[in-house]
Amino acid sequence: MEVTRKGAICTRESELGIVPGSMGAHSYIVRGKGNPESFCSSAHDAGRRMSRTAAEKQFAEGDLAKQTEGPICRKDKGVIDEIPGAYKDIDVVLANHNDLTEILHTLKQVVCVKG
């Protein structure tokens, strides 16, 4: 059986994958557990908790600079819709998917290219 995945990664047993965090979050290397109930799929990222428009209305450039301290990335109005606060917490998302994937490595965000 072939599965088309939109917004998900393949997590067949022992298959490796990457789950990126937001502009200010860690990313992860994961190993699939082959859970048939999920069609051997898992989240491909944290997912948005608010729309791009809502993020642009709620946050300013100062918020973006504060939420992306550390990584080298754009910190201007043109990428406010990608602010970390617009996304779910990647650690919580992966904890909720622990029956689908095993975290092998945590990657520290150093550079993020947007736009």
C-alpha positions in Angstrom: 0.0 0.0 0.0 1.3 3.5 -0.9 0.3 6.5 1.3 0.3 10.1 0.1 1.4 12.3 3.0 0.6 16.0 3.1 2.0 17.6 6.3 3.6 14.3 7.5 6.7 12.2 7.2 7.0 8.5 6.6 7.8 6.6 9.8 8.0 3.0 8.7 9.9 0.9 11.2 13.6 2.0 11.5 13.1 4.7 8.7 15.0 7.9 9.5 13.4 11.3 9.2 13.9 15.0 10.2 11.3 17.1 12.0 12.3 20.8 11.9 11.3 23.2 14.5 10.3 26.9 14.0 12.7 29.7 13.5 13.7 29.6 17.2 13.3 26.0 18.1 15.3 22.8 17.9 14.9 20.3 15.1 15.1 16.5 15.5 16.3 13.4 13.8 13.8 10.7 14.4 13.4 6.9 13.7 10.1 5.6 12.7 8.3 2.9 14.8 6.2 1.6 12.0 2.8 2.2 13.7 0.1 0.9 11.3 -2.7 2.9 13.0 -1.0 6.1 11.7 -0.3 4.5 8.3 3.4 4.8 9.4 3.2 8.6 9.4 4.0 11.3 11.9 4.1 15.1 12.0 6.6 16.8 9.7 6.9 19.9 11.9 5.3 21.5 14.9 2.4 23.0 13.0 0.9 26.4 13.3 -1.1 27.5 16.3 -2.3 30.7 14.7 -2.7 31.9 11.1 -0.2 34.1 9.3 -2.6 37.0 9.5 -3.1 36.6 13.2 0.6 36.4 13.8 1.2 39.6 11.8 -1.5 41.4 13.9 -0.3 40.1 17.3 3.5 40.3 17.0 6.0 43.1 16.2 9.7 43.1 15.1 10.8 43.3 18.8 8.9 40.1 19.6 10.6 38.4 16.6 14.1 39.5 17.7 13.4 38.2 21.3 11.9 34.9 20.2 14.8 34.2 17.7 17.7 35.1 20.0 20.7 33.0 19.1 20.0 31.7 15.5 21.2 33.9 12.7 18.1 34.8 10.7 16.0 37.6 9.4 14.3 39.6 12.1 12.3 42.0 10.1 8.6 42.7 9.4 8.7 40.5 6.3 9.0 37.3 8.3 6.8 38.1 11.4 4.2 35.5 10.1 6.9 32.9 10.8 7.6 34.0 14.4 8.1 31.0 16.7 5.1 32.1 18.8 2.8 31.3 15.8 3.8 27.7 16.1 3.0 24.9 18.5 5.8 23.7 20.8 7.8 21.1 18.9 8.7 19.3 22.1 5.1 18.8 23.0 4.2 17.7 19.5 6.9 15.1 19.5 6.0 13.9 23.0 2.5 13.3 21.7 3.9 11.3 18.8 6.2 9.0 20.9 4.3 6.0 19.7 5.2 6.9 16.1 8.8 8.1 16.3 11.9 7.8 18.5 14.0 10.9 18.9 17.6 10.0 18.0 19.3 13.5 17.9 18.4 17.0 18.8 19.7 19.7 16.4 20.4 23.2 17.7 19.2 26.0 15.4 22.2 28.0 14.2 21.0 29.6 10.9 17.5 29.9 9.5 16.7 31.1 6.0 13.3 32.4 5.4 11.9 34.4 2.4 
